[in-house]
Amino acid sequence: MKTIQKVSVCGLGKLGACIAATFAERGFEVLGVDIDPEKVRKINEGLPPVEEPLLAETIKAGKARLRATTDHREAVETDASFFIPPSPSLPDGSFSNEYLLKAMAPIAGAVKQKGKRGHLFVCSSTTTPGAVDQVLIPMLEREIGGVCGRDFGFCYNPEFIALGNVVRGLLEPDMVLIGESDPESGSALEQAYKKYNRNTPRIARMSIISAELTKISVNSYITMKISFTNQLRMVADRFPKADIHTILEAIGSDSRIGQKYLRAGLSYGGPCFPRDNRLLAYAARQVGLDAPLAEASDKVNQQANQDLFQKVQNLAKKDETIAVLGLSYKPDTYITEEAAGLYLAQQLKRHGFRVVVHDYGARPDNAPSVHEFEHLDDPAVLEKRSDVKLAVICCPWPQYRNVKFAPGTKVLTPWKL
Ligand SMILES: NC(=O)c1ccc[n+]([C@@H]2O[C@H](COP(=O)([O-])OP(=O)(O)OC[C@H]3O[C@@H](n4cnc5c(N)ncnc54)[C@H](O)[C@@H]3O)[C@@H](O)[C@H]2O)c1
């Protein structure tokens, strides 16, 4: 069986930089590839190209085995190429293959030119179910002039990580998911993971289409759980003596249900949950079905945002200033994509309220969405801001527990901080 010792990682963004760094730290020879020369320069200087806890230390630990280039063709010298460029959502809910095709084509060209057999292509970006078999592999077969599974291998191998915890999430996952074009490719990747992982996760091997469906179904299931808690929270809120935290703790004690993600909070957001859930609905439509559960999760998520906005409008007057605390979609990240706090701040501003914002991760220099608001560098100033009549804590950064407010400021949060 083929052994993977040298790997190339194409796309050195939020996920790819961590994949490259962790492979190097775990003893693999790693070549990072990106079209962004700045990211390549940073990796070659031993610096993190993106903000992520533990990434700087991991790059330092594996520096002797890690280098980067903007020339994709150099990847032909490695045993396996991992692809982790963006796969942005399209208006119909499917994900674009454009970046993956552009990243894979030059390496396929180099494989053909060298007459190399057995190169392993590993797609880690999330894809629309069916895209690998119908679009990516056919392109590689054309470019290489060979047959997948015989002349080269393909694995679909998405990661299940949360921003802010990517390094540990990669090295100690619950599961490694491998969709394989052929058993030899799957076995080679499985063996590589046995060396790479610090724990002994379940390695789930299956067909590529099964793996594409598995990846988005994990996130769709989690969004369903979050929407269930939000639906219940909105109902319980309307019964004056009901306490959602007590209710959810009791429900979660049933071992068939469990406590995880059964926590009262706000809508889900970020770069994966909302769009992966919508992708499952798209995949269902492609085969002539509805996916009412996925669609309902999305609907409840929007209701949760509306509900918060309504509640704030009921509590505040137009000439008062409202502080929205926590614009990122979860603690330990600066990403504000589809975040509850960002939605609330934008709606309030559009409806004429004065808004000040704060977040421990998202700042004007790393999150463009913050620019339109008055941004507080430190929430400690709120103790003296008597113009702020209402503060809404939207993201459960634990530090908000200790923030002091001016006398008379009302504080609203659905989170049990
Ligand atoms: N960020 C997450 O939390 C997360 C979690 C799971 C899965 N994913 C998936 O991972 C993929 C990447 O996400 P990300 O957040 O790391 O994206 P990102 O935008 O942070 O990084 C993508 C990187 O790819 C590079 N790139 C673009 N075209 C390229 C090409 N042709 N060749 C080489 N590099 C190229 C970009 O310059 C950038 O550095 C997406 O499919 C996403 O759905 C992301």
The ligand as a Tripos MOL2 file, in Angstrom:
@<TRIPOS>MOLECULE
LIG
   44    48     1     0     0
SMALL
NO_CHARGES

@<TRIPOS>ATOM
      1 N1        -13.8130   27.9110    8.3580 N.am      1 LIG1
      2 C1        -14.5050   26.9090    8.8760 C.2       1 LIG1
      3 O1        -14.9780   26.9320   10.0260 O.2       1 LIG1
      4 C2        -14.7100   25.6510    8.0660 C.ar      1 LIG1
      5 C3        -15.1220   24.4870    8.7180 C.ar      1 LIG1
      6 C4        -15.3490   23.3220    7.9740 C.ar      1 LIG1
      7 C5        -15.2060   23.3890    6.6000 C.ar      1 LIG1
      8 N2        -14.8210   24.5330    5.9810 N.ar      1 LIG1
      9 C6        -14.6730   24.5410    4.5410 C.3       1 LIG1
     10 O2        -13.3230   24.7470    4.2150 O.3       1 LIG1
     11 C7        -13.2210   25.4530    2.9880 C.3       1 LIG1
     12 C8        -12.2780   26.6120    3.1790 C.3       1 LIG1
     13 O3        -12.7240   27.4140    4.2490 O.3       1 LIG1
     14 P1        -11.7970   28.4910    4.9620 P.3       1 LIG1
     15 O4        -12.6380   29.0730    6.0310 O.co2     1 LIG1
     16 O5        -10.4670   27.9240    5.3260 O.co2     1 LIG1
     17 O6        -11.6050   29.5440    3.7540 O.3       1 LIG1
     18 P2        -10.6650   30.8140    3.6760 P.3       1 LIG1
     19 O7        -11.3390   31.7690    2.7840 O.co2     1 LIG1
     20 O8        -10.2590   31.2580    5.0420 O.co2     1 LIG1
     21 O9         -9.3410   30.2630    2.9510 O.3       1 LIG1
     22 C9         -9.2840   29.8150    1.6270 C.3       1 LIG1
     23 C10        -7.8590   29.9630    1.1020 C.3       1 LIG1
     24 O10        -7.7920   29.3730   -0.1980 O.3       1 LIG1
     25 C11        -6.9640   30.1820   -1.0060 C.3       1 LIG1
     26 N3         -7.2210   29.8990   -2.4140 N.ar      1 LIG1
     27 C12        -8.2090   30.3470   -3.2330 C.ar      1 LIG1
     28 N4         -8.0630   29.8360   -4.4710 N.ar      1 LIG1
     29 C13        -6.9670   29.0300   -4.4550 C.ar      1 LIG1
     30 C14        -6.3000   28.2490   -5.4280 C.ar      1 LIG1
     31 N5         -6.7540   28.1830   -6.6810 N.pl3     1 LIG1
     32 N6         -5.1960   27.5880   -5.0470 N.ar      1 LIG1
     33 C15        -4.7270   27.6540   -3.7910 C.ar      1 LIG1
     34 N7         -5.3140   28.3860   -2.8210 N.ar      1 LIG1
     35 C16        -6.4160   29.0810   -3.1520 C.ar      1 LIG1
     36 C17        -7.2960   31.5980   -0.5760 C.3       1 LIG1
     37 O11        -6.2880   32.5150   -0.9630 O.3       1 LIG1
     38 C18        -7.3900   31.3980    0.9430 C.3       1 LIG1
     39 O12        -6.1300   31.5580    1.5610 O.3       1 LIG1
     40 C19       -14.6620   25.8090    2.5980 C.3       1 LIG1
     41 O13       -15.1460   24.8540    1.7030 O.3       1 LIG1
     42 C20       -15.4100   25.6850    3.8870 C.3       1 LIG1
     43 O14       -16.7550   25.3520    3.6790 O.3       1 LIG1
     44 C21       -14.5440   25.6720    6.6940 C.ar      1 LIG1
@<TRIPOS>BOND
     1     1     2 1
     2     2     3 2
     3     2     4 1
     4     4     5 ar
     5     4    44 ar
     6     5     6 ar
     7     6     7 ar
     8     7     8 ar
     9     8     9 1
    10     8    44 ar
    11     9    10 1
    12     9    42 1
    13    10    11 1
    14    11    12 1
    15    11    40 1
    16    12    13 1
    17    13    14 1
    18    14    15 2
    19    14    16 1
    20    14    17 1
    21    17    18 1
    22    18    19 2
    23    18    20 1
    24    18    21 1
    25    21    22 1
    26    22    23 1
    27    23    24 1
    28    23    38 1
    29    24    25 1
    30    25    26 1
    31    25    36 1
    32    26    27 ar
    33    26    35 ar
    34    27    28 ar
    35    28    29 ar
    36    29    30 ar
    37    29    35 ar
    38    30    31 1
    39    30    32 ar
    40    32    33 ar
    41    33    34 ar
    42    34    35 ar
    43    36    37 1
    44    36    38 1
    45    38    39 1
    46    40    41 1
    47    40    42 1
    48    42    43 1
@<TRIPOS>SUBSTRUCTURE
     1 LIG1         1 GROUP 0 **** ****
